[in-house]
Amino acid sequence: MLRKNKCLAILVSILLVCFLSFVGGCQKQAQKPAPKSLKPVKLAPEVSKYKTEPNITLFRKATGEKQNLKLEEYLKGVVAAEIGPKYPPEALKAQAIVARTMTLALLEYENGTRQKHNTDASDDHTEFQAYDEKKITPAISKAVDATRGQVLTYNGKFVYALFHSLSKDKTASIIEGFPKLKNKASAYIVPVKTNGMKYAPAKYKSWTVKVPRWEVKNIMGAKAGSLDDIRISKRGPSGRALTISAGKTSMSAAMLREKIGFDRLYSTVLSSVKAEGNNIIFKGSGWGHGCGMEQWGAYTMAKEGKKVNQIVGHYFPSTRLTTLYK
């Protein structure tokens, strides 16, 4: 009997130790500090002043007229012209947010198109953003309304929310697309992985562009010589052509593309540049400057079930989604 009581006492002691250890562990776990949330950042004056929806003036290239619009109505025409209604809803929302952000950034930091047309914006995509109110659909209106007043900010300021159609497998750094904005947007316009090629049109996945030799020579100048040795002399962080050289001169690939024409030389994702007869042959892939949100990449992410905050957060790391007005 004594032996049984002794065994029972030992068993009770063991159970008591285990129980106390378990409780102690729970108490220690409960005492762990909660993860710190991101500190709120005070919005810059040019951002915080937008407490209600603003009006903007829009230059219409076809007629030369100036049109007054509510910002949200303008954005519906931008989303319609830039990507159209066939994109998934979350991608449409992402386009609305970046277009809203870019509009306000250009107005506040680059004076819009006031010097050129005495308006805030232009419907010419080479000057501002594309716009076509005739292509607005219920799906587009719904996406813009769902993100009403939402913009991306960085350190309290508007983000340069650049967007483009298609990259190869990685977006561009700011120096590859817009070197003049290096000091303004390099913190969040950085190369990120993307997969727009999955759904993009075949004609932009791989292309060859011929530009007359004389035209390229006029752009690069006399020091470029005959252009027989034209080549990609430097590549950027994403692998895009950063510098094109010929003879005794070099030129930014982004600037060369601008001079040739954005709609002729589709991007600076170039595999080769060489002279052939009377032409300079550019071989490459993608469409657009490569910076910020890749539209076909947003399409892919939305198809895979990603939400709008995940899409814009992926393409603009370190930025915040901020609601200015409702």
C-alpha positions in Angstrom: 0.0 0.0 0.0 2.8 2.3 0.9 4.5 1.5 -2.4 1.3 2.3 -4.3 0.9 5.7 -2.5 4.5 6.5 -3.3 4.0 5.8 -7.0 0.8 7.8 -7.0 2.6 10.8 -5.4 5.4 10.6 -8.0 2.8 10.5 -10.8 1.0 13.5 -9.4 4.2 15.4 -9.0 5.1 14.7 -12.7 1.7 15.9 -13.9 1.9 19.0 -11.7 5.3 19.9 -13.2 4.0 19.4 -16.7 0.9 21.5 -16.0 3.0 24.3 -14.5 5.4 24.2 -17.5 2.5 24.4 -19.9 0.9 27.3 -18.1 4.2 29.1 -17.8 4.8 28.6 -21.5 1.4 30.0 -22.3 2.1 33.0 -20.0 5.4 33.7 -21.7 3.8 33.4 -25.1 1.0 35.7 -24.1 3.6 38.2 -22.8 5.3 38.5 -26.2 4.8 42.1 -27.6 2.5 42.4 -30.5 4.2 43.2 -33.8 4.6 46.9 -34.4 2.4 48.4 -37.1 3.8 50.8 -39.6 4.1 54.3 -38.2 1.7 56.8 -39.8 3.4 59.2 -42.2 2.2 62.8 -42.4 0.9 63.6 -45.8 2.7 66.4 -47.7 0.6 69.6 -48.2 0.2 69.0 -51.9 -1.4 65.6 -51.0 -3.5 66.4 -48.0 -5.2 69.4 -49.7 -7.3 66.9 -51.8 -10.1 66.5 -49.3 -12.7 66.5 -52.0 -12.7 65.3 -55.7 -11.0 68.0 -57.8 -11.9 69.2 -61.3 -9.3 69.0 -64.1 -8.9 70.6 -67.5 -8.2 68.3 -70.5 -6.7 69.2 -73.8 -8.4 67.3 -76.7 -5.8 66.7 -79.4 -8.3 66.0 -82.2 -10.2 69.3 -81.8 -7.7 71.5 -79.9 -10.5 72.2 -77.4 -10.2 72.4 -73.6 -12.6 70.2 -71.6 -13.5 70.5 -67.9 -14.0 67.2 -66.0 -14.4 65.8 -62.6 -11.2 63.7 -61.8 -13.1 60.4 -61.3 -15.0 60.8 -64.6 -11.7 61.6 -66.4 -10.1 58.4 -64.9 -12.9 56.3 -66.4 -11.8 57.5 -69.8 -8.2 56.8 -69.0 -8.8 53.2 -67.9 -10.9 52.7 -71.0 -8.2 54.0 -73.3 -5.2 52.4 -71.5 -6.5 48.8 -71.0 -10.2 48.5 -71.8 -12.9 46.4 -70.2 -11.5 42.9 -71.0 -9.1 43.0 -68.0 -10.2 41.3 -64.7 -11.9 43.6 -62.2 -8.9 43.7 -59.8 -6.6 44.7 -62.7 -9.1 47.5 -63.7 -9.0 48.7 -60.1 -5.2 48.7 -60.1 -5.1 50.7 -63.3 -7.6 53.2 -61.8 -5.3 53.7 -58.7 -2.1 54.2 -60.6 -3.8 56.5 -63.2 -5.3 58.6 -60.4 -1.9 58.7 -58.6 0.0 59.6 -61.7 -2.4 62.3 -62.7 -2.0 64.1 -59.4 1.7 63.5 -59.3 2.1 65.1 -62.7 -0.1 68.0 -61.8 1.7 68.7 -58.5 5.3 67.9 -59.5 5.6 68.4 -63.3 2.9 71.2 -63.9 0.8 68.9 -66.0 0.5 70.1 -69.6 0.0 73.8 -68.5 3.0 75.1 -70.3 2.1 73.3 -73.5 -1.7 73.6 -73.7 -2.6 75.7 -70.6 -4.5 72.7 -69.3 -3.9 70.2 -66.5 -3.8 67.2 -68.8 -3.8 66.0 -72.4 -5.5 63.0 -74.1 -2.4 62.4 -76.1 -0.6 59.4 -74.4 2.8 60.7 -75.4 2.1 63.9 -73.4 0.1 62.6 -70.5 -2.2 59.6 -70.5 -4.5 58.2 -73.1 -8.2 59.1 -72.7 -11.4 57.9 -74.6 -14.8 58.5 -73.0 -16.5 56.5 -75.8 -14.9 53.3 -74.6 -16.1 53.5 -71.0 -18.1 50.5 -69.9 -20.1 49.6 -66.7 -17.1 47.3 -65.6 -14.7 50.2 -65.9 -17.0 52.6 -64.1 -17.4 50.1 -61.3 -13.7 49.7 -60.9 -13.0 53.4 -60.7 -15.9 53.9 -58.3 -14.6 51.1 -56.1 -11.2 52.8 -55.7 -12.6 56.4 -55.4 -10.0 58.7 -54.0 -7.3 56.1 -53.5 -3.7 56.9 -54.4 -0.2 55.6 -53.7 2.1 57.6 -51.5 5.7 57.4 -50.5 7.0 59.4 -47.5 3.7 61.3 -47.7 4.1 62.4 -51.3 2.4 61.3 -54.5 4.2 58.4 -56.2 5.2 58.6 -59.8 2.9 55.7 -60.6 4.2 54.9 -64.0 2.7 52.0 -66.0 3.4 50.3 -69.2 2.0 47.4 -71.3 4.5 44.6 -71.3 8.0 43.6 -69.9 9.8 40.4 -70.6 10.2 38.9 -67.1 11.2 41.9 -65.0 10.1 45.5 -64.8 12.6 48.4 -65.2 14.5 50.6 -62.8 13.8 54.3 -63.0 17.2 54.9 -64.7 16.3 52.5 -67.5 13.0 54.2 -68.3 13.1 57.8 -67.0 16.7 58.7 -65.9 15.5 62.3 -65.3 13.3 61.0 -62.4 16.2 59.2 -60.7 16.2 61.4 -57.7 12.4 61.5 -57.4 11.3 57.9 -57.8 14.3 55.5 -57.5 13.1 54.3 -54.1 10.0 52.5 -55.4 10.5 52.2 -59.2 12.7 49.2 -59.1 12.9 45.9 -61.1 10.4 43.3 -59.9 9.5 40.0 -61.3 6.5 39.9 -63.6 4.7 37.5 -65.9 2.7 39.5 -68.4 4.0 37.4 -71.2 1.6 34.7 -70.1 -1.4 36.5 -71.6 0.0 39.3 -73.8 -0.5 39.4 -77.6 2.2 37.4 -79.5 3.2 40.4 -81.6 4.7 42.1 -78.5 6.4 39.0 -77.1 9.1 39.1 -79.8 9.6 41.6 -82.6 12.0 43.0 -85.2 12.0 46.8 -86.0 13.8 48.3 -89.0 14.8 52.0 -88.9 16.5 53.7 -91.8 20.2 54.1 -91.2 20.1 57.8 -92.1 17.4 58.4 -89.5 19.4 56.9 -86.7 22.5 58.7 -87.8 20.7 62.0 -87.7 19.6 61.2 -84.1 23.0 60.1 -82.8 25.0 62.8 -84.7 28.1 62.9 -86.8 30.3 61.3 -84.2 28.3 58.1 -84.6 30.1 57.5 -88.0 28.7 55.0 -90.4 26.8 53.1 -87.7 28.5 49.8 -88.9 29.6 49.2 -85.3 26.3 50.2 -83.6 25.8 48.1 -80.5 24.3 47.8 -77.0 27.2 49.0 -74.9 25.6 48.9 -71.4 22.6 47.2 -69.9 20.6 48.3 -66.8 19.6 46.4 -63.6 16.7 44.6 -65.4 18.8 43.7 -68.4 17.3 46.3 -70.7 19.6 48.3 -73.0 20.8 51.3 -71.1 23.3 52.8 -73.6 23.6 52.5 -77.4 27.0 53.2 -78.9 28.3 53.8 -82.4 31.6 55.3 -83.6 32.8 57.8 -81.0 29.5 58.5 -79.3 26.9 56.9 -77.0 23.3 57.7 -76.3 20.7 56.6 -73.7 18.6 53.8 -75.1 15.5 55.5 -73.6 16.3 58.7 -75.4 17.0 56.9 -78.7 13.6 55.2 -78.4 11.9 58.5 -77.8 13.5 60.1 -80.8 12.6 57.1 -83.1 9.1 57.1 -81.7 7.5 55.2 -78.8 5.0 53.5 -81.2 7.8 52.4 -83.6 10.5 51.1 -81.3 8.3 49.3 -78.8 10.8 49.0 -75.8 14.4 48.9 -74.8 14.2 45.2 -74.0 16.6 44.6 -76.8 18.4 41.4 -77.6 20.5 43.0 -80.4 21.0 46.2 -82.4 23.0 46.0 -85.7 23.4 47.6 -89.1 22.1 45.7 -92.2 22.3 47.5 -95.5 20.3 50.7 -95.3 18.7 49.9 -92.0 19.4 49.5 -88.3 17.8 46.3 -87.1 16.4 46.3 -83.5 15.3 42.9 -82.1 13.5 42.8 -78.8 10.4 42.1 -76.8 7.8 43.9 -74.7 6.0 47.2 -75.1 6.6 50.4 -73.2 9.2 52.0 -70.9 9.1 49.2 -68.4 8.7 51.2 -65.3 6.1 50.7 -62.6 3.1 48.5 -63.1 3.1 46.2 -66.1 -0.5 46.1 -67.3 -0.3 42.5 -68.7 1.4 41.5 -65.4 -1.6 43.0 -63.5 -3.8 41.0 -65.8 -1.9 37.8 -64.9 -2.0 38.6 -61.1 -5.7 39.3 -61.2 -6.3 36.0 -63.1 -4.4 34.2 -60.4 -6.6 35.6 -57.7 -4.5 38.5 -56.4 -6.4 41.6 -55.0 -5.8 45.2 -56.1 -3.7 46.0 -53.0 -1.4 43.1 -53.7 -1.1 44.1 -57.4 -0.1 47.7 -56.7 2.0 46.7 -53.7 4.0 44.3 -55.9 4.8 46.9 -58.6 5.4 49.8 -56.2 7.2 48.3 -53.2 7.5 50.5 -50.0 4.5 52.6 -51.0 1.2 53.1 -49.2 -2.3 53.0 -50.4 -3.9 56.2 -49.2 -7.5 57.4 -49.4 -7.8 61.1 -50.1 -11.6 61.5 -50.3 -14.7 59.3 -50.6 
